[in-house]
């Protein structure tokens, strides 16, 4: 009945990639898939991603884990996303992608 967004962001808190799963799926299940073989110095995540397997995956790629969460606060400014208006998974996925694109484009759009 619900949907969970698993989101990968860059150092500026801008969305890079995301996965959708059923709402009851634990946060940590998608972390290694989203990270892939990306090499980074630091990976910032909330406590839901603090498992030995994920930490080992990050450290094996040369990174360090730091726990924090911020980007979802930006996504929740999109009311349609925060209240989950879309009932169809494809429509919800498309709107998450659109919201991420709008966050990425914000520095380049000339708004008063």
C-alpha positions as CSV (number, residue, x, y, z in Angstrom):
1,X,0.0,0.0,0.0
2,X,3.0,2.3,0.4
3,X,6.2,3.1,-1.4
4,X,9.7,3.8,-0.2
5,X,12.2,5.9,-2.0
6,X,15.8,4.9,-1.7
7,X,17.9,7.9,-2.9
8,X,21.6,8.4,-3.7
9,X,22.8,12.0,-3.6
10,X,26.1,13.8,-4.4
11,X,28.1,15.9,-2.0
12,X,25.8,18.9,-2.5
13,X,22.7,16.9,-1.5
14,X,21.5,16.7,-5.1
15,X,19.8,13.5,-6.3
16,X,22.0,11.1,-8.4
17,X,19.9,7.9,-8.5
18,X,17.0,6.3,-6.8
19,X,15.1,3.1,-6.4
20,X,11.4,2.5,-5.4
21,X,10.4,-0.5,-3.3
22,X,7.4,-1.5,-1.3
23,X,7.0,0.5,1.9
24,X,7.8,-2.3,4.2
25,X,11.2,-3.0,2.6
26,X,14.1,-1.9,4.9
27,X,16.2,1.0,3.9
28,X,19.5,-0.9,3.8
29,X,18.3,-3.4,1.1
30,X,19.0,-1.0,-1.8
31,X,22.2,0.7,-0.6
32,X,24.7,-1.5,-2.3
33,X,22.8,-1.5,-5.5
34,X,22.6,2.3,-5.6
35,X,26.3,2.7,-4.6
36,X,27.5,0.1,-7.1
37,X,31.2,0.5,-7.6
38,X,31.3,4.2,-7.1
39,X,34.5,5.3,-5.5
40,X,34.2,8.1,-3.0
41,X,35.9,9.5,0.1
42,X,32.8,9.8,2.3
43,X,29.3,8.3,2.1
44,X,26.7,10.2,4.2
45,X,23.6,8.3,5.1
46,X,21.0,8.0,7.9
47,X,21.2,5.3,10.6
48,X,19.0,2.9,8.5
49,X,22.1,2.2,6.4
50,X,24.4,1.5,9.2
51,X,25.0,-2.2,8.7
52,X,28.3,-4.1,8.7
53,X,27.7,-5.2,5.1
54,X,27.1,-1.7,3.8
55,X,30.0,-0.2,5.8
56,X,32.3,-3.0,4.5
57,X,31.1,-2.3,0.9
58,X,31.8,1.4,1.2
59,X,35.2,0.9,2.9
60,X,36.2,-1.6,0.2
61,X,35.7,1.2,-2.3
62,X,37.9,3.6,-0.3
63,X,35.1,5.5,1.5
64,X,34.2,6.4,5.0
65,X,30.6,6.3,6.4
66,X,29.0,9.4,8.1
67,X,25.4,9.2,9.3
68,X,23.1,12.1,8.4
69,X,19.9,12.8,6.4
70,X,18.9,16.0,4.5
71,X,17.8,15.5,0.9
72,X,14.4,14.0,1.7
73,X,13.5,17.3,3.4
74,X,13.9,19.0,0.0
75,X,11.9,16.3,-1.8
76,X,9.0,16.7,0.7
77,X,8.5,20.3,-0.5
78,X,6.8,18.7,-3.5
79,X,3.4,18.1,-1.9
80,X,2.4,15.5,-4.5
81,X,5.4,13.4,-3.5
82,X,5.1,13.9,0.3
83,X,1.4,12.9,0.3
84,X,1.8,10.1,-2.3
85,X,-1.0,11.3,-4.7
86,X,0.0,8.8,-7.4
87,X,-1.5,5.4,-7.0
88,X,0.4,3.8,-9.9
89,X,4.0,2.9,-9.4
90,X,5.1,4.2,-12.8
91,X,3.5,7.6,-12.2
92,X,5.0,7.9,-8.8
93,X,8.5,6.9,-10.2
94,X,8.1,9.5,-12.9
95,X,7.2,12.2,-10.4
96,X,10.1,11.3,-8.2
97,X,12.4,11.6,-11.2
98,X,10.8,15.0,-12.1
99,X,11.2,16.3,-8.5
100,X,14.9,15.2,-8.5
101,X,15.4,17.0,-11.9
102,X,13.8,20.2,-10.5
103,X,16.2,20.1,-7.5
104,X,19.1,19.7,-9.9
105,X,18.0,22.5,-12.2
106,X,17.2,25.0,-9.4
107,X,20.7,26.6,-9.4
108,X,20.4,27.2,-13.2
109,X,16.8,28.6,-13.3
110,X,16.5,32.4,-13.0
111,X,13.7,32.8,-10.5
112,X,12.9,35.9,-8.4
